[in-house]
Amino acid sequence: MAVKRELIVPKGDKRYVRRDPKGQFKESDDVGRSLAADRRKKAKTVAKPGQGDKGDRKR
């Protein structure tokens, strides 16, 4: 099962991160780039809440 993304705000920019079972960062995406990628391409998969990078969300 995929772990939910969480929003962190370090000093420079906002980022979506996923953590491994130990609590260390497993994956990190810049929020601006993530949202821009969502606008550029339509996904074929419907994603659950917290999994926005895995597919589209129902509106």
CHARMM-style PDB file with segment names, atoms N, HN, CA, C and O in Angstrom:
ATOM      1  N   MET     1       0.833  -1.184   0.000  1.00  0.00      PROA
ATOM      2  CA  MET     1       0.000   0.000   0.000  1.00  0.00      PROA
ATOM      3  C   MET     1       0.874   1.243   0.000  1.00  0.00      PROA
ATOM      4  O   MET     1       1.860   1.317   0.733  1.00  0.00      PROA
ATOM      5  N   ALA     2       0.514   2.208  -0.815  1.00  0.00      PROA
ATOM      6  HN  ALA     2      -0.287   2.148  -1.411  1.00  0.00      PROA
ATOM      7  CA  ALA     2       1.291   3.438  -0.909  1.00  0.00      PROA
ATOM      8  C   ALA     2       1.046   4.316   0.313  1.00  0.00      PROA
ATOM      9  O   ALA     2      -0.070   4.400   0.825  1.00  0.00      PROA
ATOM     10  N   VAL     3       2.101   4.958   0.764  1.00  0.00      PROA
ATOM     11  HN  VAL     3       3.008   4.889   0.348  1.00  0.00      PROA
ATOM     12  CA  VAL     3       2.024   5.859   1.908  1.00  0.00      PROA
ATOM     13  C   VAL     3       1.549   7.218   1.423  1.00  0.00      PROA
ATOM     14  O   VAL     3       1.923   7.651   0.333  1.00  0.00      PROA
ATOM     15  N   LYS     4       0.722   7.903   2.224  1.00  0.00      PROA
ATOM     16  HN  LYS     4       0.418   7.552   3.109  1.00  0.00      PROA
ATOM     17  CA  LYS     4       0.245   9.227   1.838  1.00  0.00      PROA
ATOM     18  C   LYS     4       1.390  10.227   1.736  1.00  0.00      PROA
ATOM     19  O   LYS     4       2.385  10.134   2.454  1.00  0.00      PROA
ATOM     20  N   ARG     5       1.228  11.167   0.843  1.00  0.00      PROA
ATOM     21  HN  ARG     5       0.419  11.243   0.260  1.00  0.00      PROA
ATOM     22  CA  ARG     5       2.194  12.261   0.753  1.00  0.00      PROA
ATOM     23  C   ARG     5       1.874  13.260   1.841  1.00  0.00      PROA
ATOM     24  O   ARG     5       0.712  13.437   2.207  1.00  0.00      PROA
ATOM     25  N   GLU     6       2.888  13.909   2.356  1.00  0.00      PROA
ATOM     26  HN  GLU     6       3.832  13.765   2.059  1.00  0.00      PROA
ATOM     27  CA  GLU     6       2.660  14.984   3.310  1.00  0.00      PROA
ATOM     28  C   GLU     6       3.353  16.229   2.786  1.00  0.00      PROA
ATOM     29  O   GLU     6       4.373  16.146   2.102  1.00  0.00      PROA
ATOM     30  N   LEU     7       2.797  17.366   3.108  1.00  0.00      PROA
ATOM     31  HN  LEU     7       1.968  17.433   3.664  1.00  0.00      PROA
ATOM     32  CA  LEU     7       3.344  18.639   2.673  1.00  0.00      PROA
ATOM     33  C   LEU     7       4.285  19.139   3.748  1.00  0.00      PROA
ATOM     34  O   LEU     7       3.903  19.259   4.912  1.00  0.00      PROA
ATOM     35  N   ILE     8       5.532  19.433   3.355  1.00  0.00      PROA
ATOM     36  HN  ILE     8       5.843  19.335   2.410  1.00  0.00      PROA
ATOM     37  CA  ILE     8       6.469  20.035   4.291  1.00  0.00      PROA
ATOM     38  C   ILE     8       6.892  21.382   3.726  1.00  0.00      PROA
ATOM     39  O   ILE     8       6.896  21.585   2.512  1.00  0.00      PROA
ATOM     40  N   VAL     9       7.248  22.300   4.619  1.00  0.00      PROA
ATOM     41  HN  VAL     9       7.244  22.136   5.605  1.00  0.00      PROA
ATOM     42  CA  VAL     9       7.639  23.637   4.189  1.00  0.00      PROA
ATOM     43  C   VAL     9       9.002  23.944   4.801  1.00  0.00      PROA
ATOM     44  O   VAL     9       9.089  24.604   5.836  1.00  0.00      PROA
ATOM     45  N   PRO    10      10.078  23.457   4.151  1.00  0.00      PROA
ATOM     46  CA  PRO    10      11.399  23.840   4.635  1.00  0.00      PROA
ATOM     47  C   PRO    10      11.657  25.307   4.291  1.00  0.00      PROA
ATOM     48  O   PRO    10      10.767  25.983   3.774  1.00  0.00      PROA
ATOM     49  N   LYS    11      12.817  25.789   4.562  1.00  0.00      PROA
ATOM     50  HN  LYS    11      13.540  25.240   4.982  1.00  0.00      PROA
ATOM     51  CA  LYS    11      13.102  27.210   4.387  1.00  0.00      PROA
ATOM     52  C   LYS    11      12.934  27.682   2.939  1.00  0.00      PROA
ATOM     53  O   LYS    11      12.497  28.810   2.714  1.00  0.00      PROA
ATOM     54  N   GLY    12      13.268  26.852   1.965  1.00  0.00      PROA
ATOM     55  HN  GLY    12      13.624  25.935   2.147  1.00  0.00      PROA
ATOM     56  CA  GLY    12      13.253  27.299   0.568  1.00  0.00      PROA
ATOM     57  C   GLY    12      11.905  27.222  -0.127  1.00  0.00      PROA
ATOM     58  O   GLY    12      11.430  28.231  -0.648  1.00  0.00      PROA
ATOM     59  N   ASP    13      11.281  26.063  -0.149  1.00  0.00      PROA
ATOM     60  HN  ASP    13      11.667  25.244   0.274  1.00  0.00      PROA
ATOM     61  CA  ASP    13      10.057  25.882  -0.929  1.00  0.00      PROA
ATOM     62  C   ASP    13       9.178  24.808  -0.293  1.00  0.00      PROA
ATOM     63  O   ASP    13       9.601  24.092   0.614  1.00  0.00      PROA
ATOM     64  N   LYS    14       7.951  24.713  -0.788  1.00  0.00      PROA
ATOM     65  HN  LYS    14       7.607  25.294  -1.526  1.00  0.00      PROA
ATOM     66  CA  LYS    14       7.036  23.676  -0.312  1.00  0.00      PROA
ATOM     67  C   LYS    14       7.297  22.397  -1.096  1.00  0.00      PROA
ATOM     68  O   LYS    14       7.575  22.443  -2.295  1.00  0.00      PROA
ATOM     69  N   ARG    15       7.208  21.255  -0.419  1.00  0.00      PROA
ATOM     70  HN  ARG    15       6.983  21.217   0.555  1.00  0.00      PROA
ATOM     71  CA  ARG    15       7.459  19.976  -1.055  1.00  0.00      PROA
ATOM     72  C   ARG    15       6.466  18.933  -0.559  1.00  0.00      PROA
ATOM     73  O   ARG    15       6.040  18.959   0.595  1.00  0.00      PROA
ATOM     74  N   TYR    16       6.100  18.003  -1.465  1.00  0.00      PROA
ATOM     75  HN  TYR    16       6.447  17.982  -2.402  1.00  0.00      PROA
ATOM     76  CA  TYR    16       5.353  16.815  -1.084  1.00  0.00      PROA
ATOM     77  C   TYR    16       6.385  15.715  -0.845  1.00  0.00      PROA
ATOM     78  O   TYR    16       7.259  15.506  -1.687  1.00  0.00      PROA
ATOM     79  N   VAL    17       6.306  15.010   0.280  1.00  0.00      PROA
ATOM     80  HN  VAL    17       5.597  15.180   0.964  1.00  0.00      PROA
ATOM     81  CA  VAL    17       7.254  13.936   0.554  1.00  0.00      PROA
ATOM     82  C   VAL    17       6.504  12.681   0.989  1.00  0.00      PROA
ATOM     83  O   VAL    17       5.398  12.746   1.525  1.00  0.00      PROA
ATOM     84  N   ARG    18       7.139  11.537   0.742  1.00  0.00      PROA
ATOM     85  HN  ARG    18       8.038  11.484   0.306  1.00  0.00      PROA
ATOM     86  CA  ARG    18       6.681  10.257   1.267  1.00  0.00      PROA
ATOM     87  C   ARG    18       7.789   9.752   2.171  1.00  0.00      PROA
ATOM     88  O   ARG    18       8.970   9.965   1.897  1.00  0.00      PROA
ATOM     89  N   ARG    19       7.409   9.087   3.241  1.00  0.00      PROA
ATOM     90  HN  ARG    19       6.449   8.914   3.463  1.00  0.00      PROA
ATOM     91  CA  ARG    19       8.391   8.556   4.171  1.00  0.00      PROA
ATOM     92  C   ARG    19       8.367   7.033   4.159  1.00  0.00      PROA
ATOM     93  O   ARG    19       7.326   6.424   3.910  1.00  0.00      PROA
ATOM     94  N   ASP    20       9.522   6.416   4.430  1.00  0.00      PROA
ATOM     95  HN  ASP    20      10.368   6.910   4.632  1.00  0.00      PROA
ATOM     96  CA  ASP    20       9.594   4.963   4.546  1.00  0.00      PROA
ATOM     97  C   ASP    20       9.187   4.566   5.966  1.00  0.00      PROA
ATOM     98  O   ASP    20       8.949   5.442   6.797  1.00  0.00      PROA
ATOM     99  N   PRO    21       9.102   3.273   6.262  1.00  0.00      PROA
ATOM    100  CA  PRO    21       8.682   2.854   7.606  1.00  0.00      PROA
ATOM    101  C   PRO    21       9.555   3.403   8.744  1.00  0.00      PROA
ATOM    102  O   PRO    21       9.090   3.523   9.878  1.00  0.00      PROA
ATOM    103  N   LYS    22      10.809   3.733   8.444  1.00  0.00      PROA
ATOM    104  HN  LYS    22      11.186   3.636   7.523  1.00  0.00      PROA
ATOM    105  CA  LYS    22      11.702   4.288   9.462  1.00  0.00      PROA
ATOM    106  C   LYS    22      11.462   5.788   9.675  1.00  0.00      PROA
ATOM    107  O   LYS    22      11.996   6.366  10.622  1.00  0.00      PROA
ATOM    108  N   GLY    23      10.672   6.417   8.812  1.00  0.00      PROA
ATOM    109  HN  GLY    23      10.238   5.947   8.043  1.00  0.00      PROA
ATOM    110  CA  GLY    23      10.400   7.844   8.937  1.00  0.00      PROA
ATOM    111  C   GLY    23      11.315   8.714   8.109  1.00  0.00      PROA
ATOM    112  O   GLY    23      11.226   9.940   8.176  1.00  0.00      PROA
ATOM    113  N   GLN    24      12.196   8.106   7.327  1.00  0.00      PROA
ATOM    114  HN  GLN    24      12.268   7.110   7.273  1.00  0.00      PROA
ATOM    115  CA  GLN    24      13.093   8.877   6.473  1.00  0.00      PROA
ATOM    116  C   GLN    24      12.410   9.154   5.141  1.00  0.00      PROA
ATOM    117  O   GLN    24      11.518   8.414   4.727  1.00  0.00      PROA
ATOM    118  N   PHE    25      12.837  10.234   4.465  1.00  0.00      PROA
ATOM    119  HN  PHE    25      13.562  10.835   4.801  1.00  0.00      PROA
ATOM    120  CA  PHE    25      12.242  10.587   3.180  1.00  0.00      PROA
ATOM    121  C   PHE    25      12.539   9.516   2.149  1.00  0.00      PROA
ATOM    122  O   PHE    25      13.682   9.094   1.972  1.00  0.00      PROA
ATOM    123  N   LYS    26      11.472   9.080   1.465  1.00  0.00      PROA
ATOM    124  HN  LYS    26      10.543   9.423   1.609  1.00  0.00      PROA
ATOM    125  CA  LYS    26      11.606   8.080   0.412  1.00  0.00      PROA
ATOM    126  C   LYS    26      11.515   8.757  -0.953  1.00  0.00      PROA
ATOM    127  O   LYS    26      12.223   8.383  -1.888  1.00  0.00      PROA
ATOM    128  N   GLU    27      10.635   9.760  -1.059  1.00  0.00      PROA
ATOM    129  HN  GLU    27      10.060  10.064  -0.299  1.00  0.00      PROA
ATOM    130  CA  GLU    27      10.373  10.418  -2.334  1.00  0.00      PROA
ATOM    131  C   GLU    27      10.028  11.871  -2.030  1.00  0.00      PROA
ATOM    132  O   GLU    27       9.392  12.162  -1.017  1.00  0.00      PROA
ATOM    133  N   SER    28      10.447  12.787  -2.909  1.00  0.00      PROA
ATOM    134  HN  SER    28      10.964  12.551  -3.732  1.00  0.00      PROA
ATOM    135  CA  SER    28      10.201  14.202  -2.678  1.00  0.00      PROA
ATOM    136  C   SER    28       9.892  14.892  -4.002  1.00  0.00      PROA
ATOM    137  O   SER    28      10.588  14.667  -4.992  1.00  0.00      PROA
ATOM    138  N   ASP    29       8.850  15.733  -4.030  1.00  0.00      PROA
ATOM    139  HN  ASP    29       8.285  15.915  -3.226  1.00  0.00      PROA
ATOM    140  CA  ASP    29       8.469  16.480  -5.231  1.00  0.00      PROA
ATOM    141  C   ASP    29       8.192  17.919  -4.852  1.00  0.00      PROA
ATOM    142  O   ASP    29       7.553  18.189  -3.835  1.00  0.00      PROA
ATOM    143  N   ASP    30       8.673  18.850  -5.673  1.00  0.00      PROA
ATOM    144  HN  ASP    30       9.192  18.631  -6.499  1.00  0.00      PROA
ATOM    145  CA  ASP    30       8.376  20.263  -5.474  1.00  0.00      PROA
ATOM    146  C   ASP    30       6.907  20.511  -5.803  1.00  0.00      PROA
ATOM    147  O   ASP    30       6.407  20.000  -6.805  1.00  0.00      PROA
ATOM    148  N   VAL    31       6.206  21.289  -4.973  1.00  0.00      PROA
ATOM    149  HN  VAL    31       6.612  21.704  -4.158  1.00  0.00      PROA
ATOM    150  CA  VAL    31       4.770  21.505  -5.150  1.00  0.00      PROA
ATOM    151  C   VAL    31       4.465  22.182  -6.483  1.00  0.00      PROA
ATOM    152  O   VAL    31       3.558  21.749  -7.194  1.00  0.00      PROA
ATOM    153  N   GLY    32       5.202  23.235  -6.835  1.00  0.00      PROA
ATOM    154  HN  GLY    32       5.939  23.587  -6.257  1.00  0.00      PROA
ATOM    155  CA  GLY    32       4.937  23.958  -8.081  1.00  0.00      PROA
ATOM    156  C   GLY    32       5.084  23.075  -9.302  1.00  0.00      PROA
ATOM    157  O   GLY    32       4.260  23.126 -10.214  1.00  0.00      PROA
ATOM    158  N   ARG    33       6.134  22.263  -9.322  1.00  0.00      PROA
ATOM    159  HN  ARG    33       6.804  22.222  -8.581  1.00  0.00      PROA
ATOM    160  CA  ARG    33       6.359  21.359 -10.459  1.00  0.00      PROA
ATOM    161  C   ARG    33       5.301  20.272 -10.497  1.00  0.00      PROA
ATOM    162  O   ARG    33       4.865  19.864 -11.573  1.00  0.00      PROA
ATOM    163  N   SER    34       4.884  19.799  -9.325  1.00  0.00      PROA
ATOM    164  HN  SER    34       5.238  20.131  -8.451  1.00  0.00      PROA
ATOM    165  CA  SER    34       3.862  18.754  -9.255  1.00  0.00      PROA
ATOM    166  C   SER    34       2.532  19.260  -9.803  1.00  0.00      PROA
ATOM    167  O   SER    34       1.876  18.563 -10.577  1.00  0.00      PROA
ATOM    168  N   LEU    35       2.132  20.459  -9.411  1.00  0.00      PROA
ATOM    169  HN  LEU    35       2.665  21.025  -8.782  1.00  0.00      PROA
ATOM    170  CA  LEU    35       0.868  21.015  -9.885  1.00  0.00      PROA
ATOM    171  C   LEU    35       0.926  21.340 -11.371  1.00  0.00      PROA
ATOM    172  O   LEU    35      -0.062  21.165 -12.085  1.00  0.00      PROA
ATOM    173  N   ALA    36       2.084  21.814 -11.845  1.00  0.00      PROA
ATOM    174  HN  ALA    36       2.886  21.957 -11.265  1.00  0.00      PROA
ATOM    175  CA  ALA    36       2.238  22.115 -13.271  1.00  0.00      PROA
ATOM    176  C   ALA    36       2.129  20.836 -14.099  1.00  0.00      PROA
ATOM    177  O   ALA    36       1.525  20.842 -15.172  1.00  0.00      PROA
ATOM    178  N   ALA    37       2.708  19.744 -13.608  1.00  0.00      PROA
ATOM    179  HN  ALA    37       3.198  19.740 -12.737  1.00  0.00      PROA
ATOM    180  CA  ALA    37       2.633  18.468 -14.321  1.00  0.00      PROA
ATOM    181  C   ALA    37       1.187  17.973 -14.371  1.00  0.00      PROA
ATOM    182  O   ALA    37       0.770  17.380 -15.365  1.00  0.00      PROA
ATOM    183  N   ASP    38       0.422  18.213 -13.306  1.00  0.00      PROA
ATOM    184  HN  ASP    38       0.761  18.695 -12.497  1.00  0.00      PROA
ATOM    185  CA  ASP    38      -0.994  17.825 -13.300  1.00  0.00      PROA
ATOM    186  C   ASP    38      -1.771  18.558 -14.389  1.00  0.00      PROA
ATOM    187  O   ASP    38      -2.647  17.974 -15.027  1.00  0.00      PROA
ATOM    188  N   ARG    39      -1.457  19.825 -14.604  1.00  0.00      PROA
ATOM    189  HN  ARG    39      -0.746  20.300 -14.086  1.00  0.00      PROA
ATOM    190  CA  ARG    39      -2.167  20.607 -15.624  1.00  0.00      PROA
ATOM    191  C   ARG    39      -1.784  20.176 -17.028  1.00  0.00      PROA
ATOM    192  O   ARG    39      -2.609  20.241 -17.938  1.00  0.00      PROA
ATOM    193  N   ARG    40      -0.534  19.733 -17.222  1.00  0.00      PROA
ATOM    194  HN  ARG    40       0.136  19.681 -16.482  1.00  0.00      PROA
ATOM    195  CA  ARG    40      -0.062  19.371 -18.560  1.00  0.00      PROA
ATOM    196  C   ARG    40      -0.649  18.064 -19.068  1.00  0.00      PROA
ATOM    197  O   ARG    40      -0.856  17.916 -20.272  1.00  0.00      PROA
ATOM    198  N   LYS    41      -0.918  17.133 -18.200  1.00  0.00      PROA
ATOM    199  HN  LYS    41      -0.750  17.253 -17.221  1.00  0.00      PROA
ATOM    200  CA  LYS    41      -1.285  15.798 -18.655  1.00  0.00      PROA
ATOM    201  C   LYS    41      -2.456  15.237 -17.865  1.00  0.00      PROA
ATOM    202  O   LYS    41      -2.500  15.364 -16.641  1.00  0.00      PROA
ATOM    203  N   LYS    42      -3.397  14.622 -18.552  1.00  0.00      PROA
ATOM    204  HN  LYS    42      -3.361  14.519 -19.546  1.00  0.00      PROA
ATOM    205  CA  LYS    42      -4.521  13.948 -17.914  1.00  0.00      PROA
ATOM    206  C   LYS    42      -4.125  12.510 -17.619  1.00  0.00      PROA
ATOM    207  O   LYS    42      -3.597  11.823 -18.494  1.00  0.00      PROA
ATOM    208  N   ALA    43      -4.371  12.051 -16.412  1.00  0.00      PROA
ATOM    209  HN  ALA    43      -4.800  12.609 -15.702  1.00  0.00      PROA
ATOM    210  CA  ALA    43      -4.058  10.674 -16.043  1.00  0.00      PROA
ATOM    211  C   ALA    43      -5.245   9.773 -16.355  1.00  0.00      PROA
ATOM    212  O   ALA    43      -6.384  10.232 -16.439  1.00  0.00      PROA
ATOM    213  N   LYS    44      -4.966   8.504 -16.523  1.00  0.00      PROA
ATOM    214  HN  LYS    44      -4.041   8.131 -16.455  1.00  0.00      PROA
ATOM    215  CA  LYS    44      -6.015   7.538 -16.814  1.00  0.00      PROA
ATOM    216  C   LYS    44      -6.550   6.895 -15.546  1.00  0.00      PROA
ATOM    217  O   LYS    44      -7.613   6.274 -15.576  1.00  0.00      PROA
ATOM    218  N   THR    45      -5.840   7.028 -14.434  1.00  0.00      PROA
ATOM    219  HN  THR    45      -4.977   7.532 -14.410  1.00  0.00      PROA
ATOM    220  CA  THR    45      -6.166   6.359 -13.182  1.00  0.00      PROA
ATOM    221  C   THR    45      -6.801   7.323 -12.198  1.00  0.00      PROA
ATOM    222  O   THR    45      -6.379   8.476 -12.112  1.00  0.00      PROA
ATOM    223  N   VAL    46      -7.805   6.880 -11.453  1.00  0.00      PROA
ATOM    224  HN  VAL    46      -8.148   5.943 -11.523  1.00  0.00      PROA
ATOM    225  CA  VAL    46      -8.402   7.689 -10.391  1.00  0.00      PROA
ATOM    226  C   VAL    46      -7.661   7.367  -9.101  1.00  0.00      PROA
ATOM    227  O   VAL    46      -7.570   6.203  -8.710  1.00  0.00      PROA
ATOM    228  N   ALA    47      -7.128   8.393  -8.436  1.00  0.00      PROA
ATOM    229  HN  ALA    47      -7.202   9.339  -8.753  1.00  0.00      PROA
ATOM    230  CA  ALA    47      -6.316   8.191  -7.236  1.00  0.00      PROA
ATOM    231  C   ALA    47      -7.117   8.492  -5.981  1.00  0.00      PROA
ATOM    232  O   ALA    47      -8.074   9.266  -6.011  1.00  0.00      PROA
ATOM    233  N   LYS    48      -6.718   7.874  -4.884  1.00  0.00      PROA
ATOM    234  HN  LYS    48      -5.941   7.245  -4.860  1.00  0.00      PROA
ATOM    235  CA  LYS    48      -7.335   8.118  -3.586  1.00  0.00      PROA
ATOM    236  C   LYS    48      -6.765   9.396  -2.978  1.00  0.00      PROA
ATOM    237  O   LYS    48      -5.707   9.854  -3.410  1.00  0.00      PROA
ATOM    238  N   PRO    49      -7.437   9.985  -1.986  1.00  0.00      PROA
ATOM    239  CA  PRO    49      -6.902  11.181  -1.335  1.00  0.00      PROA
ATOM    240  C   PRO    49      -5.510  10.929  -0.754  1.00  0.00      PROA
ATOM    241  O   PRO    49      -5.249   9.889  -0.150  1.00  0.00      PROA
ATOM    242  N   GLY    50      -4.623  11.913  -0.953  1.00  0.00      PROA
ATOM    243  HN  GLY    50      -4.835  12.758  -1.444  1.00  0.00      PROA
ATOM    244  CA  GLY    50      -3.254  11.786  -0.475  1.00  0.00      PROA
ATOM    245  C   GLY    50      -2.336  11.119  -1.469  1.00  0.00      PROA
ATOM    246  O   GLY    50      -1.133  11.013  -1.231  1.00  0.00      PROA
ATOM    247  N   GLN    51      -2.892  10.662  -2.593  1.00  0.00      PROA
ATOM    248  HN  GLN    51      -3.870  10.748  -2.786  1.00  0.00      PROA
ATOM    249  CA  GLN    51      -2.104   9.980  -3.616  1.00  0.00      PROA
ATOM    250  C   GLN    51      -2.196  10.735  -4.935  1.00  0.00      PROA
ATOM    251  O   GLN    51      -2.253  10.111  -5.995  1.00  0.00      PROA
ATOM    252  N   GLY    52      -2.213  12.061  -4.891  1.00  0.00      PROA
ATOM    253  HN  GLY    52      -2.167  12.567  -4.030  1.00  0.00      PROA
ATOM    254  CA  GLY    52      -2.470  12.875  -6.074  1.00  0.00      PROA
ATOM    255  C   GLY    52      -1.491  12.691  -7.211  1.00  0.00      PROA
ATOM    256  O   GLY    52      -1.839  12.953  -8.362  1.00  0.00      PROA
ATOM    257  N   ASP    53      -0.274  12.246  -6.927  1.00  0.00      PROA
ATOM    258  HN  ASP    53       0.009  12.033  -5.992  1.00  0.00      PROA
ATOM    259  CA  ASP    53       0.691  12.046  -7.999  1.00  0.00      PROA
ATOM    260  C   ASP    53       0.503  10.701  -8.692  1.00  0.00      PROA
ATOM    261  O   ASP    53       1.186  10.422  -9.677  1.00  0.00      PROA
ATOM    262  N   LYS    54      -0.386   9.880  -8.212  1.00  0.00      PROA
ATOM    263  HN  LYS    54      -0.942  10.106  -7.412  1.00  0.00      PROA
ATOM    264  CA  LYS    54      -0.616   8.557  -8.782  1.00  0.00      PROA
ATOM    265  C   LYS    54      -1.719   8.533  -9.820  1.00  0.00      PROA
ATOM    266  O   LYS    54      -1.921   7.495 -10.449  1.00  0.00      PROA
ATOM    267  N   GLY    55      -2.451   9.630 -10.035  1.00  0.00      PROA
ATOM    268  HN  GLY    55      -2.287  10.474  -9.524  1.00  0.00      PROA
ATOM    269  CA  GLY    55      -3.533   9.662 -11.005  1.00  0.00      PROA
ATOM    270  C   GLY    55      -4.430  10.841 -10.797  1.00  0.00      PROA
ATOM    271  O   GLY    55      -4.095  11.735 -10.020  1.00  0.00      PROA
ATOM    272  N   ASP    56      -5.568  10.880 -11.466  1.00  0.00      PROA
ATOM    273  HN  ASP    56      -5.840  10.154 -12.097  1.00  0.00      PROA
ATOM    274  CA  ASP    56      -6.524  11.989 -11.345  1.00  0.00      PROA
ATOM    275  C   ASP    56      -7.358  11.851 -10.091  1.00  0.00      PROA
ATOM    276  O   ASP    56      -7.508  10.759  -9.543  1.00  0.00      PROA
ATOM    277  N   ARG    57      -7.895  12.963  -9.646  1.00  0.00      PROA
ATOM    278  HN  ARG    57      -7.773  13.850 -10.091  1.00  0.00      PROA
ATOM    279  CA  ARG    57      -8.841  12.986  -8.528  1.00  0.00      PROA
ATOM    280  C   ARG    57     -10.225  13.309  -9.061  1.00  0.00      PROA
ATOM    281  O   ARG    57     -10.354  14.145  -9.955  1.00  0.00      PROA
ATOM    282  N   LYS    58     -11.267  12.668  -8.535  1.00  0.00      PROA
ATOM    283  HN  LYS    58     -11.162  11.989  -7.808  1.00  0.00      PROA
ATOM    284  CA  LYS    58     -12.633  13.006  -8.915  1.00  0.00      PROA
ATOM    285  C   LYS    58     -12.974  14.374  -8.340  1.00  0.00      PROA
ATOM    286  O   LYS    58     -12.544  14.714  -7.238  1.00  0.00      PROA
ATOM    287  N   ARG    59     -13.741  15.151  -9.080  1.00  0.00      PROA
ATOM    288  HN  ARG    59     -14.091  14.875  -9.976  1.00  0.00      PROA
ATOM    289  CA  ARG    59     -14.121  16.495  -8.612  1.00  0.00      PROA
ATOM    290  C   ARG    59     -15.521  16.480  -8.072  1.00  0.00      PROA
ATOM    291  OT1 ARG    59     -16.023  17.514  -7.630  1.00  0.00      PROA
TER     292      ARG     59
END
